[in-house]
């Protein structure tokens, strides 16, 4: 079991060191970070829209009283 872990650890070390050697990999990592950032922004905007709708419904009910 320890041998498998050592092989895994060596492989991960090699892969992480390879990413700094290849500019295409660095560009791909940048794109992945941008996509994650965009997804987070979309989630935040969607939550803001939901909250705004709820507040507007509450205000409509209060105006009707």
C-alpha positions as CSV (number, residue, x, y, z in Angstrom):
1,X,0.0,0.0,0.0
2,X,2.8,2.4,0.8
3,X,4.4,1.7,-2.6
4,X,1.2,2.7,-4.4
5,X,1.0,5.9,-2.4
6,X,4.7,6.7,-3.2
7,X,4.0,6.1,-6.9
8,X,0.9,8.3,-6.7
9,X,2.8,11.1,-4.9
10,X,5.6,10.9,-7.5
11,X,3.1,11.1,-10.3
12,X,1.4,14.1,-8.8
13,X,4.7,15.9,-8.3
14,X,5.7,15.2,-11.9
15,X,2.4,16.5,-13.2
16,X,2.5,19.7,-11.2
17,X,6.0,20.4,-12.3
18,X,5.1,19.8,-15.9
19,X,2.5,22.6,-15.9
20,X,5.2,25.2,-15.5
21,X,7.1,23.9,-18.5
22,X,4.4,24.0,-21.0
23,X,2.8,27.4,-21.9
24,X,-0.3,25.7,-23.3
25,X,-1.0,24.1,-19.9
26,X,-0.5,27.4,-18.2
27,X,-3.0,29.0,-20.6
28,X,-5.5,26.2,-20.0
29,X,-5.2,26.6,-16.2
30,X,-5.9,30.4,-16.7
31,X,-9.0,29.6,-18.7
32,X,-10.2,27.1,-16.0
33,X,-9.8,29.8,-13.4
34,X,-11.7,32.3,-15.5
35,X,-14.5,29.8,-16.0
36,X,-14.8,29.2,-12.3
37,X,-14.8,32.9,-11.6
38,X,-17.5,33.5,-14.2
39,X,-19.7,30.6,-12.7
40,X,-19.4,32.2,-9.3
41,X,-20.4,35.6,-10.6
42,X,-23.4,34.0,-12.4
43,X,-24.5,32.3,-9.1
44,X,-24.2,35.5,-7.2
45,X,-26.2,37.4,-9.8
46,X,-28.9,34.8,-9.9
47,X,-29.2,34.9,-6.1
48,X,-29.5,38.7,-6.2
49,X,-32.3,38.5,-8.8
50,X,-34.2,36.0,-6.6
51,X,-33.8,38.2,-3.5
52,X,-34.9,41.3,-5.5
53,X,-38.0,39.5,-6.7
54,X,-38.9,38.4,-3.2
55,X,-38.4,42.0,-1.9
56,X,-40.6,43.3,-4.7
57,X,-43.3,40.8,-3.8
58,X,-43.2,41.9,-0.2
59,X,-43.3,45.6,-1.1
60,X,-46.3,45.0,-3.5
61,X,-48.2,43.2,-0.6
62,X,-47.4,46.1,1.8
63,X,-48.5,48.7,-0.7
64,X,-51.8,46.9,-1.2
65,X,-52.7,47.1,2.5
